[in-house]
Amino acid sequence: MANINAKTYTDAAVERFRRDPGSLDSVLGLVRHLRSEGRLDDAFHLCRSVMGRHSGEYEFLIEFAGVLCQRCDAAGARRVFQRLIEISPERVEAWNGLGALELSEDNLDAADEAFKRALELDPDNAETLRNAGSCSAWRGDAAGAASYFERALDRYAREAAENRGDARIFAAMAEVHLLLKHYDKALECGKRAASAAPGDPAGWSALRKAAVRLGDGEGYYRAVIALINDIRDDDLAMSVNDLRGMGFEREAEELLGYTVKINKKSALADALPFAESKARELTDGAVEYKIINRKST
């Protein structure tokens, strides 16, 4: 078992891993949990600790490649994706992952080739279509990018109809709408994603970007307040930051007040420089703050 302080984690994935640390499903569940929490070192060490048991498992290696990508280990992730392609060249996930990696490294020709191979295997894969659209955009092919994005949206819409309330799908749709500059639609999809899974940063990320681009501070504020008890502290702090940056100071201060009321001290600590004096005033200086500058997009 990996050297992880399990007391830090409380969700079902941890309990499953405690009960059955040898199960691939329990390992994958915990790795995904750690990734979602941004605990990439723990995720990496967990993967390394069980590599001997699962080194031939496609699903495990895909997850490990994702961890390496998040840790900015491009060379390591590339080796794992290439190993996956050797194991199962007919599966789309590794080709798509390799393409996304090459795109992030500005290797546009390699990315384009990987996405083409992925789409030969699955022409309707929404994630690949979205990534291929981004690649086309970077290559200066605006028409090709728009075509890929529209196809991705069509596929996501069909998936949403089949899986109502799936936050992942609505978050992905929001991101595609953002790429197409459909900010109203992006905001609506972002709200649906955040409502379906308030603790998932993907929905909030899309909602934030769309709200900032639209300048819709009031709608943004209402969306945050409606789900404030379930929002991750980081997303709550970013929301205070965004509202201030958009010029909605009253809403930012009210949100900060709610944050104090529900005792989200971690969110307060990560808020932003402007909030320090207001936070101290609201809490009578009872909390020691570490103020961190954050980007609002």
Steps between C-alpha positions, in 0.01 A plus 500: 500500500626847414628730770193727504339652804151362443364712786533797268234358271141425583311402189381162380806444281723496807274257682501264204879514486529431871277196470663358187837661412577225249196567282558691176166677542592622847842617382351689206237657724760629744735624227213696342406640839858614564521657155175689553639634828822609332705255710715395210799381701276263695338380178841441342637308798184291522532406133867412543425288806251279314673499160620143548145370525341714229772580244313309229158654572390751235272699734772530763762620251259757354445639850875498570564687175247760612685543828828548313340758271373695799848486652638646174709187438452501124772247429366253754140542382606454137670171586186375674272603211731326253496189718119512500493525121724193482265311733172599329547705181128472429397699809444872464593621850878478461501662155287786632713535812819502294352763271403721794851464642663594170262794466597626846866477392429695175585196290211574264585253224535213749178606673312518171619153401394352835155657482451375145584147613258535793220622273560212258426270794203699633376783272243615757722522806412840645824548694712425194289731284547779754874443515528480121316831481750660736785362291346641181456837667867507601594412144301800374218296346200686640245327276634155585501584870139618489395182320666280762350704784148486355530122461622475858203703624260279309650192660501652848135598457411141417697376802327754723160378382600147596663595833293779648678691773849379405726785612791381287301528178362847577846622601642371172218665304571828680866484405412445133255791506779714646728403213225600256443824700141398577529651847128496589480128422828437679368670812181292497693174457744606770214563741350160424836331554560682827150421625538131416838474677583806714821341625637438150726784383428434130152651510611800701790563265266524201249711693774741612643547152161563341382736774819705484483530122134602515555735793203332669602555861146481636427166337836370612437612857155335510642172366768494769265590786254228398766231545734662751496217753625249243757704309868416538689763698729579207204566269331716763813710545537537124138614476564782748804594294307492172215717626744762624686492170173545310415809703227338712645606835171480691439143386862410578468634855166328552647172380789549738246556778327172420839332499559620854152396608546140389853492638683437173831613647710331236317690229556823687869425533526457125276790405695797364681813619200733488307270734756491779381807688133414451558142612681616813220745571230234462680251723646750748844383400429148630650327198859520384495558125744402232408712200577353159478679168297301247422538135130561428486310172 
